[in-house]
Amino acid sequence: MVVDRENVIMKKLFVVLGILLAVGVGAFVYLDRSSNGIVGFYAWKLVPGHTVTETHADINGISLYYETYGAGRPVLVLHGGSAFLETMHNQITALAEDHFVIAPDSRAHGRSGDVDGAPLSYAQMADDMVALMDLLEIEQADIVGWSDGGNIGLDMAIRYPARVGRLVTYGSNFHADGVDNGDIGTGAISSPDDPGWETVRSFYQSVAPDPDHWPVFHGKLMAMWAGQPNFTTDDLAGISSPVLVMAGEFDSIFDAHTRTMAAAIPGSSLLIVEGENHYAPLMAPEKVTPHIVDFLQ
């Protein structure tokens, strides 16, 4: 009878453990889906050998946060405006298989610092990336940039051609008039308190050096978007790097603007992702990331 009772207790214990495991896995899957895979990215980073560095560096008067992963040819992965490196996790994990991936939070974004009273500009952020490459002793890197990240990549390809290998842009613009500002909730004329900013605002306030800096950061971002970038097609014609220009079929960058940009860059390739919008690198990575990986091979 004692043995039978112990067997019953053990069976119940295993059932409880199974339920707890199932609940834990279910909760993880739910959180991962609700975060567009970012929770899974945090788990991926814990695997030995995936993440090399998580640190800050003194760059051009700010503390710039960056992470590195993998080994191989260097590639700089740049997130979009108002965002943070986690939004590029699909591209980071795919490229880290055979690249040394450098993923920063751009100036004033995420965990990186800002300079009081100084405006944001693509040129300054491009200078920051070159300084980071200098710090890491990287002479040349490929660049993958989504939205503003691609704008920074364009700036680097124009002003620092020797530092840029191959360049991929998604949903990027070479001039401020290339953006459809119809979505005023998160566009260049929005308020820092608009509901459309809730997800980004919450993450910013959870990791930024000064969470109360959000309205200042937002104002700087709106000012930058209103007048930058302002490259010309002649500027684009001077790019010597191989470039893949990508955008969604329903992107917030005007289709004609994307096509003009691709046509102006010598030898560039153009890919319009059917059925997708500006957020495909995060929301539909299966339609975007394989093209990036192939182009960088």
Disulfide bonds with the S-S distance in Angstrom:
none
